[in-house]
Amino acid sequence: MKEQYQTIHKTGESLVIEKKSKFIGIAVPVSSEEEALAVIAEEKRRYRDARHHCSAFCVGIEQPLQRASDDGEPSGTAGKPMLEVITGNNLCNVIIVVTRYFGGTLLGTGGLVRAYTKAAVEAVEAAGTVTMGLGHRLRTSCDYSTAGKIQYLLGTEDISVLNTDYTDKVTMEFLVPEAGCGQIQKKLTDLSGGTASIEEIGIEYTVTDN
């Protein structure tokens, strides 16, 4: 697995007005081509009276799939420059859709490229970018008196508990960045006096910075 990759933090939107033409941009984090196509379909429903819904996406981490569509605009004036915003920022698992309402004045190829690029850039800026790195999914089981201490420790380390199960013991699952995994396991052992069981149950991507 690739050690880390860049993507966007959340959905971001933008609005660019150029000679009365309106360019409405949206950048959305996705993890598959199907999710990307669903975003395009949703934007077409959302702005069903618009003529153009141009798009670009890059999905996949090891071998990213890239697609771009001018959706009726002159070739190379929309999808390609939008895709260059994605690749220029080394992003993956992201789709950008820019919907255009024609304002009555032709912009020319250069004007279209600038407008679509600006709408894409501003949507990505609104979404924010993050670095995703490999993390270890851990499961710990402990008695109820220790559970609160562990939850407090995880909170101070900015580690979110993904799942908690209450039976005769408290079982928690959480994702720890690879770089700090050994240190966290040691802290858990020390905190519980060695009574808490700690098990690694998988490797996933997690946010390493934002």
N, C-alpha and C positions, 0 to 999 in steps of 0.2 A: 504493500500500500504506500502511496505517496505520503511523505511525512507531513506536509502541510499544503494548503491552497488558500487563495483569496476569493472571497465572495462578498455579497452585500448582506447587511445586518437585518434589514427589514424592507418592506415595500416603501418605495419613494415615488413621489409624483412631481410633475413640473408643468409649467405653462409658458409657452413662448408665443408672442404676437409679432408677426412680420408682415408689414403692409396689409394689415387687416386679416391675414390668414392666421388661423389659430392652430397651434401645435400642442397637443395634450400628451404628455409623456408619462409612462409608468415603468418602473423597474421592480421586478418581483423575484425573490429567491425561489428557485425550483430545483428539483433533483432528478427530473426525467424529461424526455421529449414529450411524453403525454401531458405532464403538468404544464409545460411550456405552451403546448397547443391549446390547452384548456384556458390559459390566460388570454391568448389571442382571441379565442371564441367569446370569452366574457367581455373583452373590450369592444368587440364588434356588436354584442348585444347592448352594452352600456351606451355606445354612441352609434346606434344603428342608422342614423341619418347622415353620418359622415361618409365621404367617398373613399378615403384612404386610411387603412390601419396597417402601417408599416411595422416590421418587427425584425428583431435579431436576437438570437439566443446561443448560449454555449452551455452544454450540460455534460456531466461526466468529469471525473477527476484524472484517471489514468490516461484515457484516450478521449478527450472531449469531442463531442459532436457539435458542430457549428452550422447554423442556418441563418439566412437573411432573406427578407422579402421586401421588395419595393411596392408591392400591392397597387400596381397601376401608375405609380410615379415613374418618371423617366429613369431608365436603367442606371443603377449606380448612385442615385441621388439620395437614397433613404436607408435601405437595409444595410448596404456596405459601410457607410460612415457610422451607422449605429453599432454595427459589429466591431468596428475599429475602436469605439469607445470601450467596449467590453474587453477586447484583447489588449488594448493599450494600457489598461489598468490591471492586466493579468488576472481577470476575473473568470470564474466558472460557476456553474449552477445558478445562472441568472438569465432572465429574459427581459428585454426592453420592447415595449410597444409604444409607438407614437401615432396618435390619431390626428388627422388634419382636416380642418374645415377651411375650404377655399374662400379667400376674402375678396375675390374679384380682380386681383392684380397678379399677373404672372411674375414669378420670382426668378425664373431662369435656373439653370442647373446649379450654378454657384450659390445662389440664394437658398435653394432647397437643401443643398448639402450643409450649409451653415446652420439653417434652422433645425434640421433633423439632428445634427450633431449637438447643437446647444440644448435641445430638449432632452436628448439622451444623457448628456453630461450632467444636467441639473437634476434629472431623476435619480441618477446614481449618487450624486452628492447628497440628495435628500434621504436616500436609503442608508447611506453610510457604508463603509467597508469593514470587514473583519478578516482576521487570519484564523483559519480552522486548522488545528493540529491533532495528531493522534492522541487519544486518551484511553485510559483503562477503566472499564466499567467494573466496579467493585461491589461486593455484597458483604455486609457485616451483620452479624446477629449478636445480640447482647441482652442483658436483663434490663428491666424497666428503669432501674436506678442509674444505669450507665447511659441509657439512650439519650437523655437530655444533654448530657455532657458532650456526647458525640455530635449531636445536632448543633450545639453551640460551636464546637470546633470547626465543623464543616462550614458554618455560616461565616466565621472569621476568616476562613480560607477562600471565600466566594465560591464554594462548591455547592451546587443545588442537589437536593435529594430528589431522585427521580421516582422512587417508589418506596412506600413504607407499609409493612405488613405487621399487624399486632396479633400475636397468638400468646403462647406461654412466654415467648421472647419477642423482642422488637427486631425486625429484619429491615434493613435499609439498603437501597441500591443508589449509587452515585457515580458520576463520571469524573475522573481525575486526569488532568493533563499529564502526558508521559514524563515530562521533566520533573514533576513533583510527586510522582507516584510512590516512590520508595520512602520519601520523607513523610508523606501522609500516612502510609501504612505503619511506620514506626510510631508516629504520634498517637494513632488509634490504639496500638498495642500498649504503649506506655500509659495512655489515659485510662484504659480499662484494666490495667494490671495484668494484661495477657488473657483476660477472660472472654473478650470479644473475638469471635471467629471472623476471619477476613478471607474472602475468596474472590479471585479474579474470574469474571464470567464472560469477558469479551473485550474487543478493541473497537472503538468508534471514534468519529471525529467530534471534537469539541472546540469551542471558541477559546483561543489562546490570548487574544487581545482584541480591543475594539475602540 
